[in-house]
């Protein structure tokens, strides 16, 4: 069995690992740069080999390698809610760098990220519009049935808003990415896949959901403060979208990129307003 020494991924015959450190090491080797000290004190890139082992022992070794890689910072945890919150924290610390050098996500991981953001925003809207207590102890009492029928209704309403927000935001993300992917395809005449295009955009709305959560926590001070925070979140999303697409379209004139981003938002807002108008009527 072959194992990548950087992330612990099990590799097939002749397969090369696609983790960040492995790719960086291969690029350095191609460029003729002096090797950097790698995992386990080695100064060259290699994959690990083990003797013939039981399936259980192989899984245990792979788990230990991955855990060691995450703890040492060679890779980030992915594929779970924990991975999302880790990535979100790294994004909040360096949002511009994150959208300029996006992480590779699958379409299902991106939908999960969008759904988590949507659930946060949905709960934020629920707490603000209904004036429901945000106390953890109060909500635990409702779950345990100490609040009676009214308590259960509150919990069901919270779940409804969270699920509705997750679904709506996942659909919004698909629409949001699709608009700019179509511009990339028909305006810039490139043939980038939808998944590759979406990877630059999936984290651009994280500040808006984070500020929505913060706004709920301090909304008891002023509802106006919450509205201002939400507007700031929207502005950050607009700026990060432009930065992300500037990196994707860096080979083209900046003015063309700017007008293309404006065109994308015009189409996006037109579709949203049309759907909302139809829903109201």
C-alpha positions in Angstrom: 0.0 0.0 0.0 1.3 3.5 -0.9 0.6 6.4 1.4 1.3 10.1 0.8 3.6 11.2 3.6 2.1 14.7 3.6 -1.6 14.0 4.0 -1.9 10.3 4.6 -4.0 9.6 1.5 -3.9 6.0 0.3 -2.6 6.0 -3.3 -3.1 3.5 -6.1 -0.4 2.0 -8.4 1.3 4.9 -10.1 -1.0 7.5 -8.6 0.3 10.9 -7.5 -1.2 12.7 -4.5 -3.0 15.9 -5.2 -2.6 17.5 -1.8 -1.0 21.0 -1.6 2.4 19.9 -0.2 2.8 17.1 -2.7 2.0 19.3 -5.6 4.4 22.0 -4.3 7.2 19.5 -3.9 6.7 18.2 -7.4 6.7 21.7 -8.8 9.9 22.5 -6.9 11.5 19.3 -8.3 10.6 20.3 -11.9 11.9 23.8 -11.4 15.2 22.5 -10.1 14.9 24.2 -6.7 16.7 22.8 -3.7 14.4 20.4 -1.8 12.8 21.5 1.4 12.6 19.4 4.5 9.4 17.3 4.3 7.4 15.2 6.6 9.0 12.8 9.0 12.3 14.7 8.7 12.9 13.7 5.1 14.4 16.1 2.5 12.8 14.5 -0.5 9.2 13.8 -1.7 8.3 10.1 -1.5 5.3 8.0 -0.7 5.2 5.7 2.2 5.1 1.9 1.8 3.9 -0.6 4.4 4.1 -4.3 4.6 1.1 -6.5 4.0 -1.4 -5.6 6.7 -4.9 -6.3 7.7 -7.6 -3.9 6.4 -8.2 -2.6 9.9 -4.5 -1.8 10.5 -4.3 0.0 7.1 -7.3 2.2 8.0 -5.8 2.9 11.4 -2.4 3.9 9.9 -4.1 6.1 7.4 -6.2 7.8 10.1 -3.0 8.4 12.2 -1.2 9.9 9.2 -4.1 12.2 8.3 -4.5 13.3 11.9 -0.7 14.0 12.1 -0.8 16.0 8.9 -3.8 18.1 10.1 -2.2 18.8 13.4 1.1 19.8 11.8 -0.6 22.2 9.4 0.4 20.3 6.3 -3.2 19.9 5.3 -6.6 21.2 6.5 -9.5 19.1 7.6 -12.1 18.8 4.9 -15.2 16.9 3.9 -17.2 17.8 7.1 -18.7 20.6 9.0 -15.5 20.8 11.0 -13.6 21.3 7.7 -16.0 24.1 6.7 -15.6 26.0 9.9 -11.8 25.6 9.7 -11.8 27.0 6.2 -14.2 29.8 7.2 -11.9 30.8 10.0 -8.9 30.8 7.6 -10.9 32.8 5.1 -11.9 35.4 7.7 -8.3 35.9 8.6 -7.2 36.4 5.0 -10.2 36.8 2.7 -8.4 38.4 -0.2 -5.6 35.7 -0.3 -8.2 33.0 0.0 -10.2 34.0 -3.1 -7.0 34.7 -5.1 -5.8 31.2 -4.3 -9.0 29.2 -3.9 -9.1 25.7 -2.4 -10.3 22.9 -4.5 -13.8 21.7 -3.5 -16.1 19.3 -5.1 -19.6 20.5 -6.1 -21.1 18.7 -3.2 -18.7 20.3 -0.7 -19.6 23.7 -2.2 -23.3 23.0 -1.8 -22.7 22.0 1.8 -20.8 25.2 2.5 -23.6 27.2 0.9 -26.2 25.3 2.9 -24.4 26.0 6.2 -24.3 29.7 5.4 -28.0 29.6 4.4 -28.9 27.9 7.7 -27.1 30.6 9.7 -28.7 33.5 7.8 -32.2 31.8 8.0 -31.8 31.5 11.8 -30.7 35.1 12.0 -33.8 36.3 10.1 -36.0 34.1 12.4 -34.6 35.5 15.6 -34.7 39.1 14.4 -38.2 39.1 12.9 -39.9 37.1 15.7 -38.1 38.4 18.7 -37.6 34.9 20.0 -35.1 34.4 22.9 -31.6 33.5 21.7 -30.7 32.1 25.1 -29.1 28.6 24.8 -30.7 27.6 28.1 -34.1 28.7 26.9 -33.8 26.7 23.7 -32.6 23.7 25.6 -35.7 24.0 27.8 -37.8 24.1 24.6 -36.2 21.0 23.3 -36.7 19.1 26.5 -40.4 20.1 26.5 -40.2 22.4 29.5 -41.8 25.2 27.4 -44.8 23.1 26.6 -46.5 23.1 23.2 -45.2 26.7 22.6 -41.7 25.6 23.2 -42.0 22.8 20.6 -43.5 25.3 18.1 -40.4 27.5 18.5 -38.1 24.6 17.9 -40.1 23.5 14.8 -40.0 27.1 13.5 -36.3 27.3 14.0 -35.8 24.1 12.1 -38.1 25.4 9.3 -36.1 28.6 8.9 -32.8 26.8 9.1 -33.7 24.2 6.4 -35.5 26.8 4.2 -32.4 29.1 4.5 -30.1 26.2 3.6 -32.1 25.2 0.5 -32.6 28.8 -0.7 -29.0 29.7 -0.2 -27.8 26.6 -2.0 -30.0 27.5 -5.0 -28.8 31.1 -4.8 -25.2 29.8 -4.9 -25.9 27.7 -8.0 -27.5 30.7 -9.7 -24.7 33.0 -8.6 -22.0 30.7 -9.9 -23.9 29.9 -13.1 -24.2 33.5 -14.1 -20.5 34.1 -14.0 -19.7 30.7 -15.5 -21.9 31.6 -18.5 -20.1 35.0 -18.8 -16.8 33.1 -18.7 -18.0 30.8 -21.4 -19.7 33.2 -23.8 -17.9 36.5 -23.2 -14.4 35.4 -22.5 -14.7 32.3 -24.7 -13.1 30.0 -22.2 -14.0 26.4 -21.4 -13.6 26.2 -17.7 -15.9 23.7 -16.0 -18.7 24.9 -13.7 -17.0 23.3 -10.7 -13.7 25.1 -11.3 -15.4 28.4 -11.8 -17.5 28.0 -8.6 -14.4 27.3 -6.4 -13.4 31.0 -6.6 -16.9 32.1 -5.6 -18.0 29.7 -2.9 -16.3 31.5 0.0 -17.1 35.1 -1.1 -20.4 35.1 0.9 -18.9 33.9 4.1 -18.5 37.4 5.6 -22.2 38.1 5.0 -23.3 35.0 6.9 -20.7 35.7 9.7 -21.9 39.3 10.1 -25.5 38.1 10.1 -24.7 35.8 13.1 -22.9 38.7 14.9 -25.8 41.0 14.1 -28.3 38.7 15.8 -26.1 38.6 18.9 -26.2 42.4 19.2 -29.6 43.1 17.7 -31.0 43.7 21.1 -29.0 46.9 21.2 -30.2 48.2 17.9 -32.0 46.8 14.9 -30.4 49.5 12.8 -27.0 48.1 13.7 -28.0 44.7 12.3 -29.1 46.3 9.0 -25.8 48.1 8.7 -23.9 44.9 9.4 -25.8 43.1 6.7 -25.1 45.9 4.2 -21.4 45.7 5.1 -21.6 42.0 4.4 -23.1 42.5 1.0 -20.4 45.1 0.1 -17.7 42.7 1.2 -19.2 40.0 -1.0 -19.3 42.4 -4.0 -15.6 43.3 -3.5 -14.5 39.7 -3.0 -16.4 38.6 -6.1 -14.6 41.2 -8.1 -11.2 40.2 -6.7 -11.9 36.5 -7.3 -12.9 37.1 -10.9 -10.0 39.5 -11.5 -7.7 36.6 -10.6 -9.6 34.2 -12.9 -9.6 36.7 -15.8 -6.2 38.2 -15.1 -5.2 37.8 -18.8 -7.9 40.3 -19.9 -8.1 44.1 -19.5 -9.3 45.2 -16.1 -12.0 47.4 -17.6 -13.5 44.3 -19.4 -13.4 42.4 -16.1 -15.2 45.2 -14.3 -17.9 45.5 -16.9 -18.3 41.7 -16.9 -18.8 41.7 -13.1 -21.4 44.4 -13.4 -23.1 42.5 -16.2 -23.2 39.4 -14.0 -24.8 41.2 -11.1 -27.3 42.9 -13.4 -28.4 39.4 -14.6 -28.4 38.0 -11.1 -30.5 40.7 -9.6 -32.9 40.7 -12.5 -33.6 37.0 -12.1 -34.0 37.4 -8.3 -36.3 40.4 -8.6 -38.4 38.6 -11.2 -38.7 35.5 -9.0 -39.7 37.6 -6.0 -42.2 39.6 -7.9 -43.8 36.4 -9.2 -43.9 34.9 -5.7 -45.6 38.0 -4.3 -48.2 38.1 -7.1 
